[in-house]
Amino acid sequence: MDVRELQRERLRQYVSAEAAILRGQSYTLEGRSLTRADLSEVRSTIDALLASGVTLDDDAYKPRRTLRAVFVP
C-alpha cells in the first residue's frame, strides 16, 4: 500500500466520522453517555487532505494511457 492509498483510506475514515458526528454528537449506550469527536477538527483534517490532492476516487492516481491511431492509406 503506497502513501496515496493510505491517505485515501484516511480520508474515507474521516468522511465516515463526519457523517457519524452529523447524525448525533452524543449518544447513550448501556447507561453511559458518550460524545463523538469534535466536528471542527474532523472537518479541518478533511479540508487538509483534500487540499493536498487526495480524492475518494480510486482511479485518480492510476496512470493514464493514451492511444494514438495512425491511418495509413
N, CA and C atoms as a LAMMPS dump frame, in Angstrom:
ITEM: TIMESTEP
0
ITEM: NUMBER OF ATOMS
219
ITEM: BOX BOUNDS ff ff ff
-5.0000000000000000e+02 5.0000000000000000e+02
-5.0000000000000000e+02 5.0000000000000000e+02
-5.0000000000000000e+02 5.0000000000000000e+02
ITEM: ATOMS id mol type element x y z
1 1 1 N 0.861 -1.172 0
2 1 2 C 0 0 0
3 1 3 C 0.906 1.234 0
4 2 1 N 0.698 2.112 -0.966
5 2 2 C 1.533 3.307 -1.041
6 2 3 C 0.91 4.454 -0.239
7 3 1 N 1.612 5.57 -0.208
8 3 2 C 1.204 6.715 0.611
9 3 3 C -0.148 7.262 0.16
10 4 1 N -0.373 7.347 -1.151
11 4 2 C -1.65 7.876 -1.652
12 4 3 C -2.814 6.985 -1.225
13 5 1 N -2.625 5.682 -1.258
14 5 2 C -3.692 4.766 -0.828
15 5 3 C -3.969 4.931 0.664
16 6 1 N -2.921 5.119 1.45
17 6 2 C -3.11 5.345 2.888
18 6 3 C -3.86 6.645 3.142
19 7 1 N -3.5 7.696 2.406
20 7 2 C -4.189 8.974 2.562
21 7 3 C -5.642 8.869 2.114
22 8 1 N -5.881 8.137 1.038
23 8 2 C -7.249 7.955 0.554
24 8 3 C -8.088 7.216 1.594
25 9 1 N -7.512 6.199 2.218
26 9 2 C -8.236 5.453 3.264
27 9 3 C -8.486 6.348 4.475
28 10 1 N -7.516 7.171 4.806
29 10 2 C -7.693 8.103 5.927
30 10 3 C -8.822 9.083 5.628
31 11 1 N -8.874 9.581 4.399
32 11 2 C -9.951 10.489 4.009
33 11 3 C -11.302 9.793 4.119
34 12 1 N -11.394 8.553 3.679
35 12 2 C -12.653 7.792 3.801
36 12 3 C -13.088 7.692 5.261
37 13 1 N -12.137 7.403 6.14
38 13 2 C -12.462 7.261 7.56
39 13 3 C -12.922 8.584 8.159
40 14 1 N -12.28 9.68 7.776
41 14 2 C -12.692 10.985 8.291
42 14 3 C -14.058 11.399 7.761
43 15 1 N -14.353 11.076 6.511
44 15 2 C -15.682 11.382 5.967
45 15 3 C -16.745 10.566 6.704
46 16 1 N -16.439 9.293 7.01
47 16 2 C -17.37 8.463 7.784
48 16 3 C -17.564 9.025 9.188
49 17 1 N -16.471 9.482 9.785
50 17 2 C -16.565 10.074 11.13
51 17 3 C -17.413 11.339 11.102
52 18 1 N -17.238 12.142 10.059
53 18 2 C -18.039 13.359 9.935
54 18 3 C -19.522 13.015 9.831
55 19 1 N -19.84 11.987 9.044
56 19 2 C -21.24 11.575 8.902
57 19 3 C -21.806 11.103 10.241
58 20 1 N -21.01 10.364 11.003
59 20 2 C -21.471 9.891 12.317
60 20 3 C -21.697 11.059 13.267
61 21 1 N -20.81 12.042 13.228
62 21 2 C -20.966 13.212 14.09
63 21 3 C -22.232 13.975 13.716
64 22 1 N -22.469 14.113 12.405
65 22 2 C -23.646 14.855 11.956
66 22 3 C -24.954 14.145 12.311
67 23 1 N -24.916 12.814 12.435
68 23 2 C -26.122 12.073 12.845
69 23 3 C -26.438 12.299 14.313
70 24 1 N -25.42 12.602 15.096
71 24 2 C -25.635 12.856 16.515
72 24 3 C -24.311 12.995 17.225
73 25 1 N -24.099 14.12 17.895
74 25 2 C -22.818 14.377 18.539
75 25 3 C -22.627 13.499 19.777
76 26 1 N -23.701 13.213 20.489
77 26 2 C -23.571 12.364 21.671
78 26 3 C -24.686 11.323 21.667
79 27 1 N -24.412 10.237 22.344
80 27 2 C -25.391 9.158 22.416
81 27 3 C -25.192 8.386 23.712
82 28 1 N -26.187 7.592 24.075
83 28 2 C -26.122 6.812 25.299
84 28 3 C -26.124 5.329 24.952
85 29 1 N -25.217 4.593 25.562
86 29 2 C -25.09 3.165 25.318
87 29 3 C -24.949 2.474 26.667
88 30 1 N -25.898 1.633 26.986
89 30 2 C -25.909 0.894 28.25
90 30 3 C -25.741 1.824 29.454
91 31 1 N -26.465 2.933 29.439
92 31 2 C -26.444 3.848 30.563
93 31 3 C -25.265 4.804 30.588
94 32 1 N -24.329 4.662 29.645
95 32 2 C -23.174 5.562 29.587
96 32 3 C -23.384 6.579 28.478
97 33 1 N -23.098 7.825 28.776
98 33 2 C -23.217 8.885 27.783
99 33 3 C -21.859 9.079 27.104
100 34 1 N -21.849 8.985 25.79
101 34 2 C -20.61 9.109 25.019
102 34 3 C -20.723 10.282 24.048
103 35 1 N -19.612 10.952 23.824
104 35 2 C -19.572 12.088 22.909
105 35 3 C -18.584 11.788 21.792
106 36 1 N -18.997 12.053 20.57
107 36 2 C -18.129 11.823 19.413
108 36 3 C -17.047 12.901 19.333
109 37 1 N -16.17 12.751 18.349
110 37 2 C -15.066 13.695 18.151
111 37 3 C -15.587 15.083 17.802
112 38 1 N -14.701 16.045 17.871
113 38 2 C -15.032 17.436 17.577
114 38 3 C -15.188 17.62 16.068
115 39 1 N -16.343 18.098 15.631
116 39 2 C -16.631 18.261 14.216
117 39 3 C -15.648 19.21 13.538
118 40 1 N -15.249 20.278 14.192
119 40 2 C -14.334 21.229 13.555
120 40 3 C -12.961 20.61 13.293
121 41 1 N -12.482 19.746 14.19
122 41 2 C -11.207 19.062 13.969
123 41 3 C -11.309 18.08 12.809
124 42 1 N -12.396 17.328 12.756
125 42 2 C -12.6 16.368 11.667
126 42 3 C -12.702 17.118 10.343
127 43 1 N -13.459 18.199 10.333
128 43 2 C -13.631 18.981 9.102
129 43 3 C -12.316 19.583 8.625
130 44 1 N -11.487 20.088 9.547
131 44 2 C -10.211 20.691 9.152
132 44 3 C -9.256 19.633 8.594
133 45 1 N -9.303 18.418 9.128
134 45 2 C -8.473 17.343 8.599
135 45 3 C -8.937 16.938 7.203
136 46 1 N -10.244 16.865 6.995
137 46 2 C -10.777 16.566 5.661
138 46 3 C -10.333 17.64 4.677
139 47 1 N -10.444 18.902 5.07
140 47 2 C -10.03 20.004 4.2
141 47 3 C -8.546 19.922 3.863
142 48 1 N -7.716 19.582 4.848
143 48 2 C -6.272 19.47 4.611
144 48 3 C -5.958 18.328 3.649
145 49 1 N -6.64 17.194 3.813
146 49 2 C -6.415 16.069 2.908
147 49 3 C -6.841 16.416 1.487
148 50 1 N -7.978 17.076 1.35
149 50 2 C -8.446 17.474 0.021
150 50 3 C -7.503 18.501 -0.609
151 51 1 N -6.994 19.422 0.195
152 51 2 C -6.072 20.439 -0.314
153 51 3 C -4.757 19.821 -0.785
154 52 1 N -4.381 18.691 -0.187
155 52 2 C -3.136 18.035 -0.595
156 52 3 C -3.321 17.182 -1.848
157 53 1 N -4.552 17.136 -2.355
158 53 2 C -4.794 16.429 -3.607
159 53 3 C -5.391 15.047 -3.463
160 54 1 N -5.692 14.636 -2.255
161 54 2 C -6.287 13.31 -2.042
162 54 3 C -7.753 13.345 -2.463
163 55 1 N -8.192 12.314 -3.15
164 55 2 C -9.598 12.197 -3.53
165 55 3 C -10.112 10.83 -3.114
166 56 1 N -11.416 10.692 -3.103
167 56 2 C -12.011 9.39 -2.809
168 56 3 C -12.067 8.509 -4.046
169 57 1 N -11.786 9.086 -5.203
170 57 2 C -11.808 8.354 -6.461
171 57 3 C -10.571 7.476 -6.561
172 58 1 N -10.75 6.16 -6.595
173 58 2 C -9.622 5.236 -6.67
174 58 3 C -8.847 5.36 -7.971
175 59 1 N -9.495 5.826 -9.024
176 59 2 C -8.831 5.923 -10.32
177 59 3 C -8.049 7.223 -10.482
178 60 1 N -8.112 8.106 -9.535
179 60 2 C -7.499 9.42 -9.693
180 60 3 C -5.98 9.342 -9.818
181 61 1 N -5.369 8.323 -9.247
182 61 2 C -3.915 8.252 -9.246
183 61 3 C -3.378 7.115 -10.096
184 62 1 N -4.241 6.458 -10.818
185 62 2 C -3.768 5.426 -11.729
186 62 3 C -3.198 6.101 -12.968
187 63 1 N -2.106 5.57 -13.477
188 63 2 C -1.541 6.182 -14.671
189 63 3 C -2.531 6.135 -15.833
190 64 1 N -2.596 7.204 -16.548
191 64 2 C -3.475 7.278 -17.709
192 64 3 C -2.706 6.825 -18.94
193 65 1 N -3.367 6.056 -19.757
194 65 2 C -2.767 5.649 -21.022
195 65 3 C -3.535 6.285 -22.152
196 66 1 N -2.802 6.801 -23.095
197 66 2 C -3.453 7.351 -24.285
198 66 3 C -3.046 6.509 -25.474
199 67 1 N -3.953 6.359 -26.365
200 67 2 C -3.685 5.599 -27.586
201 67 3 C -3.794 6.56 -28.764
202 68 1 N -2.926 6.315 -29.723
203 68 2 C -2.943 7.135 -30.921
204 68 3 C -3.124 6.216 -32.122
205 69 1 N -4.037 6.581 -32.966
206 69 2 C -4.266 5.795 -34.179
207 69 3 C -3.643 6.529 -35.364
208 70 1 N -2.909 5.797 -36.136
209 70 2 C -2.307 6.366 -37.348
210 70 3 C -2.898 5.6 -38.519
211 71 1 N -3.589 6.333 -39.36
212 71 2 C -4.218 5.701 -40.531
213 71 3 C -3.235 5.755 -41.695
214 72 1 N -2.961 4.616 -42.271
215 72 2 C -2.042 4.519 -43.402
216 72 3 C -2.878 4.279 -44.66
217 73 1 N -2.699 5.15 -45.683
218 73 2 C -3.512 4.959 -46.912
219 73 3 C -3.068 3.744 -47.685
